Amino acid sequence: MTAVYLPVPVEGSEICQPVAHEDYDQLAIQLNGEIRKDTWKPIPVRILKSNQGRPLAYSDSPWMTAHGLVFRETALVHMRTEIQGEFLPLSCDEGALVVLNSISVAEALDEAASTIKRFKSGKIMDIQRHTFRPRHIAKLNTFRIPNYQVSPIFVSDHFVRRWQTANLKGLSFQKIWEYV
């Protein structure tokens, strides 16, 4: 890995939304890097195909949240081998969807060299400038960091190239750090 990215939704693409708003909180609690496959109960979701009367473009990864990427089967076919995590089923009338629980939690953030905003508890609220320890992420394509209130899923340049080569839709990638 020579670069780290944050997946972000392509503007105007489909959105995945829990049917019950409180399930967003459940996702934040449960998608934390701990293995959930034996206790997971699929959360009911819906795909929004329009927003304020405007149609939304098809997405292989309808956007729900940065800490729980949603994938359709089309994305899984190409990306499954690139991801360190478990794919937990969602309950959706519009088709089969899974949410990624990235189980690689790496002590990869160099907190002293990063610019961080913290809660009073000391947990990370936001990171304005990321600096990573290359040896901690060298073999990871997806990972989270500990001590973040709700850690987003970080991805490697290899993950990004694979997504783009497969011509998958719905995600773009914001480069947040590069090892030079």
FENFENHU-V287543 format. One record per helix or strand. SS is the DSSP state (H for helix, E for strand). FROM is the first residue (numbers start at 0). TO is the last residue. Records with the same first field share a line. If there is no record, write none. Layout:
BEGIN
SS: FROM-TO, FROM-TO
END
This chain:
BEGIN
E: 2-8, 12-12, 14-17, 43-47, 49-50, 53-54, 56-56, 62-62, 64-64, 67-67, 69-71, 84-91, 96-101, 104-104, 108-108, 114-117, 123-128, 131-131, 141-143, 147-147, 153-155, 170-177
H: 22-29, 72-81, 133-136, 156-164
END
